[in-house]
């Protein structure tokens, strides 16, 4: 399916990647003001934490939903809606200080994360095969790169202006992404039939809330509190029941039969490990960069300087995206995922030995980010080489959900480790050196588990090295019939 006249693949890729960068940056723009949120919102620290938690829950729930709606009613249409929700949420946070309204705004912002898997699916539908691999790799890399860039940008805005300006920046960039999407990105004519699975949405929402809420709140509620254990128990009941129901629905929200295919299942499990490993850098290395030298390990940088150091890794993810595409095109996503996991392990192990200078930390964080970037960029190729054309957006959305579960778990586990291993410096409590080392080891183990999982992926080699990942023929050519395992009930509109 060629692009409409006047629309080059480079322009479409740039527009989609910019939108992906915008929604990814939205998460870390608020990091500089997190310690000040209770004062800014006139709320307790426990209540103010909902500003972060609400975004996480919204993104986890809405990403697979927007993917399925995109497959059914149009991927660009859902991108526009998602960006519109982000803009609306940002505007609410610009004008209001009340905690409930700020939480509402952040919830709407979280609904935009589906832009990245939707953009990847649009690329699969529209771009020529020769450009597809590098374009998907770039789009996927924005998930980590945007977060790294958002930290120093948020620090500058928070330091020199009112904290509401953080959301004005978010709204402005969202508008730019929306305009680019409407004017530069053609609509994909591919649609999936069937009805929307409202029961599946309700079940998945309930299950994810019961799973992710205690993961994010367990540290403050207590890991053995009745509320924490009760929610985990509820998730253990709801999610299997939801899965059982999804297998009996004609048009499920998530096709679990597809997700249990070897390549899809292992890629999704590896996504959890890569998400954990990637988020470990954002929890450990900034502590080292910003803690005072009197702590025995701290380098005493300002938040802005530390953010710039961490942004190097984000830039590396973008730079390596074409490399990931070439490796994936030549040897398949299995090799790229293994290579990415090896780099992440090497980065964390190097940090165990070298953390005495700023460049040591920057080097280690960049190596980890490079590895995570390679892995992130290879996942769409692995997923879309094994799912029907009618389910690409939903499958990519589910894969993004798995990464979110990995980052949420990393936040809970590493935060618990750092809170348990502390040293006192006057009135300030800081993580101890032993706590930081344990966190690094846990992150390295997570990356190693991603490598092991990736090693069991099937071997797959493209016909032409550098041409991009193997994609079923039905993507660009004839529509596949219901009898074809890789393409069913897809029709151009």
C-alpha positions in Angstrom: 0.0 0.0 0.0 2.0 3.1 -1.2 1.8 6.4 0.6 -0.4 9.0 -1.0 1.4 11.3 -3.4 3.4 14.0 -1.8 3.9 12.1 1.4 7.4 10.7 1.8 8.2 8.0 4.3 10.7 10.2 6.0 8.2 12.9 6.7 5.6 10.4 8.0 8.3 8.8 10.2 9.4 12.1 11.6 5.9 13.2 12.5 5.1 9.9 14.2 8.4 9.8 16.1 7.9 13.4 17.3 4.5 12.5 18.7 6.0 9.4 20.4 8.7 11.6 21.9 6.1 14.1 23.2 4.0 11.5 25.1 7.2 9.8 26.5 8.6 13.2 27.8 5.3 13.9 29.5 6.1 11.3 32.2 9.4 12.7 33.4 8.6 16.4 33.0 7.1 16.4 36.5 9.9 14.5 38.2 11.7 17.7 39.3 8.7 18.9 41.3 7.8 15.5 42.9 9.3 16.4 46.3 7.4 19.7 46.2 4.0 18.3 45.2 2.6 18.1 48.8 3.2 21.8 49.3 2.2 22.8 45.8 -1.1 20.9 46.1 -1.8 21.5 49.8 -2.0 17.7 50.3 -0.2 15.0 52.2 2.6 13.2 50.6 0.4 10.1 50.3 -2.3 11.9 48.5 0.1 13.9 46.3 1.6 10.6 45.0 -1.6 10.0 43.1 -0.4 12.6 40.6 2.2 9.9 39.5 0.1 6.8 40.2 -2.9 8.0 38.2 -0.8 8.4 35.1 0.7 5.0 35.4 -2.7 3.3 35.8 -4.3 5.3 33.0 -1.5 4.4 30.6 -1.6 0.7 31.5 -5.3 0.4 31.0 -5.8 2.7 28.0 -2.8 1.5 25.9 -4.3 -1.9 24.9 -7.8 -0.3 24.6 -6.6 2.4 22.2 -4.7 -0.3 20.2 -7.9 -2.3 19.7 -9.9 0.8 18.9 -7.3 1.8 16.4 -7.4 -1.6 14.6 -11.2 -1.3 14.4 -11.8 2.4 13.6 -8.6 3.8 12.4 -5.1 4.1 13.9 -4.6 7.7 13.0 -8.0 8.6 14.4 -7.0 7.0 17.8 -3.7 8.8 17.7 -5.5 12.1 17.3 -7.9 11.3 20.2 -5.0 10.2 22.4 -3.0 13.4 21.7 -6.2 15.4 22.3 -6.6 13.7 25.7 -3.0 14.6 26.6 -3.6 18.2 25.6 -6.8 18.4 27.6 -5.1 16.9 30.6 -2.2 19.3 30.3 -4.5 22.3 30.1 -6.3 21.2 33.3 -3.0 21.1 35.1 -1.9 24.5 33.8 -4.9 26.3 35.3 -5.7 24.4 38.5 -4.0 23.7 41.9 -6.7 21.4 43.4 -5.4 17.9 43.8 -8.5 16.1 42.3 -8.3 18.2 39.2 -4.5 17.8 38.8 -5.0 14.0 39.2 -7.7 14.1 36.6 -5.4 16.0 34.2 -2.5 13.5 34.8 -4.9 10.6 34.2 -5.9 12.1 30.8 -2.2 12.6 30.0 -1.6 8.9 30.8 -4.2 7.9 28.1 -1.8 9.2 25.4 0.9 6.6 25.8 -0.9 4.4 23.2 0.4 6.9 20.6 3.7 4.9 20.3 2.3 1.4 19.5 -0.4 3.1 17.3 2.4 4.9 15.4 4.3 1.7 14.9 1.2 0.0 13.5 0.7 2.9 11.1 4.2 2.4 9.9 3.6 -1.2 9.2 0.5 -0.4 7.2 2.0 2.5 5.1 5.7 2.5 4.8 7.7 0.6 2.2 9.5 -2.5 3.4 13.0 -1.0 2.9 12.2 1.9 5.3 10.0 0.0 7.8 12.7 -1.5 10.0 14.5 1.7 10.8 11.2 3.7 11.2 9.8 1.2 13.7 13.1 1.1 15.6 13.1 4.9 15.9 9.4 5.1 17.0 10.0 2.4 19.7 13.2 4.1 20.9 11.2 7.3 21.7 9.6 5.5 24.6 12.9 5.6 26.5 14.6 8.6 24.8 11.7 10.9 25.5 11.8 10.1 29.2 15.5 10.9 29.3 15.1 14.2 27.5 12.1 15.2 29.7 14.2 15.2 32.9 16.6 18.1 32.1 13.8 20.0 30.3 11.6 19.7 33.3 14.4 20.7 35.6 15.0 23.9 33.7 11.3 24.8 33.5 10.8 24.1 37.2 13.8 26.0 38.3 13.2 29.2 36.4 9.4 29.4 36.1 6.1 28.4 37.8 5.5 24.7 38.1 2.4 25.0 35.9 4.6 25.9 33.0 5.7 22.2 32.9 2.2 21.4 31.7 2.1 24.4 29.4 5.2 22.9 27.7 3.5 19.5 27.5 0.3 21.1 26.0 2.3 23.1 23.5 4.3 20.0 22.3 1.1 18.0 22.2 -0.5 20.5 19.9 2.5 20.4 17.7 2.3 16.6 17.6 -1.4 16.8 16.9 -1.0 19.2 14.0 1.8 17.1 12.5 -0.3 14.0 12.7 -3.3 15.6 11.0 -1.3 17.2 8.2 1.6 14.8 7.6 0.4 11.3 8.5 -2.0 9.6 6.1 -4.8 7.4 7.5 -4.3 3.7 7.1 -7.3 2.2 5.3 -7.0 -1.2 7.0 -9.7 -2.0 9.5 -10.6 -5.0 11.6 -14.2 -6.1 11.9 -16.2 -7.1 14.9 -17.6 -5.4 18.0 -15.7 -3.7 20.7 -15.2 -5.9 23.8 -16.6 -3.7 26.7 -16.6 -6.6 29.1 -12.9 -7.3 28.3 -12.1 -3.7 29.0 -13.8 -3.8 32.4 -12.1 -7.0 33.3 -8.6 -5.9 32.2 -9.1 -2.5 34.0 -10.1 -4.2 37.2 -7.3 -6.7 37.0 -4.6 -4.1 36.2 -5.7 -1.7 38.9 -5.6 -4.5 41.5 -2.2 -5.6 40.3 -0.4 -2.3 39.7 -1.9 -0.2 42.5 -0.3 -2.3 45.3 2.9 -2.5 43.3 3.2 1.3 43.3 1.7 1.9 46.8 3.0 -1.2 48.6 5.9 0.8 50.0 3.7 3.3 51.8 0.8 1.0 52.6 3.0 -1.8 53.8 3.7 -4.9 51.8 1.9 -7.1 54.3 -1.0 -4.8 54.9 -4.5 -6.2 54.4 -5.1 -3.7 51.6 -2.0 -4.6 49.7 -2.5 -8.4 50.0 -6.2 -8.1 49.3 -5.5 -6.3 46.0 -2.9 -8.8 45.0 -5.4 -11.6 45.8 -8.1 -9.8 43.8 -5.7 -9.5 40.8 -4.9 -13.2 41.1 -8.6 -14.0 40.7 -9.7 -11.3 38.2 -7.0 -11.7 35.6 -7.4 -15.5 35.1 -11.2 -15.1 34.9 -10.7 -12.2 32.4 -8.4 -14.5 30.4 -10.9 -17.3 30.4 -13.7 -14.9 29.2 -11.5 -13.4 26.5 -10.9 -16.9 25.0 -14.7 -17.2 24.6 -15.4 -13.9 23.0 -15.7 -13.6 19.2 -13.8 -10.3 19.0 -11.7 -10.0 22.2 -9.9 -6.9 23.4 -6.7 -9.0 23.5 -6.5 -12.2 21.4 -4.8 -14.4 24.0 -4.4 -17.2 21.4 -2.1 -14.9 19.5 -0.3 -13.8 22.6 0.5 -17.4 23.5 2.4 -18.0 20.3 6.0 -18.6 21.2 7.4 -15.5 19.6 4.8 -13.1 21.0 4.8 -14.7 24.5 8.6 -14.6 24.8 8.9 -11.1 23.5 6.2 -9.9 25.9 8.0 -11.6 28.8 11.3 -10.1 27.7 9.6 -6.7 27.6 8.9 -6.9 31.3 12.6 -7.6 31.9 13.8 -4.8 29.6 11.3 -2.4 31.2 12.7 -3.3 34.6 16.3 -2.9 33.5 15.7 0.4 31.8 13.9 2.0 34.7 16.7 0.9 37.1 18.9 3.5 35.5 16.4 6.3 36.4 16.2 5.2 40.0 19.9 4.4 40.8 22.1 6.7 38.8 20.4 10.0 39.6 20.8 9.2 43.3 24.6 8.9 42.8 24.8 12.0 40.6 22.8 14.2 43.0 23.7 13.0 46.5 26.3 15.1 48.4 29.9 13.9 48.4 29.7 13.5 52.2 27.6 10.4 51.6 30.7 8.5 50.4 29.4 8.0 46.8 27.5 11.1 45.8 28.8 13.5 43.1 26.9 16.6 44.2 25.3 17.6 40.9 22.2 19.7 40.6 19.0 18.2 39.3 19.5 19.9 35.9 23.1 18.7 35.5 22.1 15.2 36.5 19.3 15.3 34.0 21.8 16.3 31.3 24.0 13.4 32.2 21.0 11.0 32.0 19.9 12.5 28.7 23.0 11.2 27.0 21.6 7.7 27.3 18.3 8.9 25.8 20.2 10.4 22.8 22.0 7.1 22.4 18.8 5.2 22.1 17.8 7.4 19.1 21.3 7.2 17.5 21.2 3.4 17.7 17.7 2.9 16.3 19.0 2.4 12.7 21.6 0.1 14.0 19.0 -2.0 15.7 17.0 -2.1 12.5 20.0 -3.3 10.5 20.8 -6.0 12.9 17.2 -7.1 13.1 16.9 -7.0 9.3 20.0 -9.2 8.9 19.7 -11.6 11.8 16.2 -11.3 13.2 14.9 -9.7 16.4 16.2 -12.6 18.5 19.9 -11.5 18.0 19.1 -7.8 18.6 17.3 -8.5 21.9 20.1 -10.7 23.1 22.7 -8.1 22.2 20.6 -5.4 23.9 20.3 -7.4 27.1 24.1 -8.1 27.1 24.8 -4.4 26.9 22.4 -3.7 29.7 24.1 -6.3 31.9 27.5 -4.9 31.0 26.4 -1.4 31.9 25.2 -2.4 35.3 28.2 -4.5 36.1 30.5 -1.6 35.1 28.7 0.6 37.5 29.5 -1.8 40.3 33.1 -1.2 39.7 33.1 2.5 38.5 31.0 5.1 40.1 33.6 7.5 41.5 33.5 10.1 38.7 30.6 11.7 36.7 31.9 10.2 33.5 31.8 6.8 35.1 28.1 7.1 35.8 27.3 8.6 32.4 29.2 5.8 30.7 27.4 3.1 32.7 24.0 4.7 32.2 24.6 5.2 28.5 25.6 1.5 28.0 22.4 0.4 29.8 20.3 2.8 27.8 22.0 1.6 24.5 21.1 -2.0 25.4 17.5 -1.1 26.3 17.2 0.9 23.2 18.3 -2.0 21.0 15.8 -4.2 22.8 12.9 -1.7 22.6 13.5 -1.2 18.9 13.5 -4.9 18.1 10.3 -5.7 19.9 7.8 -4.4 17.3 9.5 -6.5 14.6 9.3 -9.6 16.7 5.6 -8.9 17.6 4.4 -7.9 14.2 6.1 -10.8 12.4 3.8 -13.2 14.3 0.4 -11.5 14.6 -2.4 -11.0 12.1 -2.5 -7.6 10.3 -5.9 -6.9 11.9 -4.3 -7.0 15.4 -1.1 -5.0 15.0 -2.1 -2.0 17.1 -3.6 -4.1 19.8 -0.6 -6.5 19.9 1.8 -3.5 20.1 -0.3 -1.9 22.8 -0.2 -5.1 24.9 3.5 -5.2 24.4 3.8 -1.7 25.7 1.7 -2.7 28.7 4.2 -5.5 29.5 7.0 -2.9 29.5 4.9 -0.7 31.9 4.5 -3.7 34.2 8.3 -4.0 34.2 8.9 -0.4 35.0 6.3 -0.4 37.8 7.8 -3.5 39.3 11.3 -1.9 39.1 10.0 1.2 40.9 8.5 -0.9 43.7 11.4 -3.3 44.1 14.3 -0.9 43.8 12.6 1.8 45.9 12.0 -0.9 48.6 15.7 -1.9 48.5 16.9 1.7 48.7 14.5 2.5 51.5 15.7 -0.5 53.5 19.4 0.3 53.1 20.0 3.9 54.3 22.5 6.2 56.0 21.7 9.3 58.0 23.3 12.6 57.2 22.0 15.1 59.8 18.3 15.5 59.1 18.6 13.7 55.7 18.3 10.0 55.0 20.1 8.7 51.9 20.4 5.3 50.3 23.6 3.5 51.4 26.3 2.3 49.1 25.2 -1.3 49.8 21.7 -0.5 48.9 22.8 1.0 45.6 24.9 -2.0 44.8 22.0 -4.4 45.5 19.8 -2.3 43.3 22.4 -2.5 40.5 22.7 -6.3 40.9 18.9 -6.7 40.8 18.7 -4.6 37.6 21.5 -6.6 36.0 19.7 -9.9 36.9 16.5 -8.5 35.2 18.5 -7.7 32.1 20.1 -11.1 32.1 16.6 -12.7 32.4 15.6 -10.7 29.3 18.6 -12.2 27.5 17.7 -15.8 28.5 14.1 -15.3 27.4 15.2 -13.8 24.1 17.5 -16.8 23.5 14.4 -19.0 23.2 12.9 -16.9 20.4 12.8 -18.7 17.0 15.6 -18.0 14.6 14.5 -15.8 11.8 16.5 -14.1 9.0 15.3 -11.6 6.5 15.6 -12.2 2.8 17.7 -9.0 2.4 20.0 -7.8 5.1 19.2 -4.2 6.1 15.8 -4.4 4.4 13.9 -4.4 7.7 12.2 -7.1 9.8 10.2 -9.9 8.2 6.6 -8.9 7.9 3.8 -11.1 6.6 3.0 -10.4 2.9 -0.5 -9.3 3.8 0.8 -6.0 5.2 1.3 -4.3 1.8 -0.1 -6.6 -0.7 -3.3 -8.7 -1.0 -5.5 -9.0 2.0 -5.3 -12.4 3.6 -8.2 -14.6 4.1 -9.7 -16.1 7.2 -7.9 -19.3 6.6 -4.5 -17.7 6.8 -3.0 -17.9 10.3 -1.3 -14.5 9.8 -4.1 -12.5 8.5 -7.9 -12.5 8.9 -10.9 -10.3 8.3 -8.9 -7.3 7.3 -10.5 -5.1 4.7 -9.5 -1.8 3.2 -12.0 1.0 3.8 
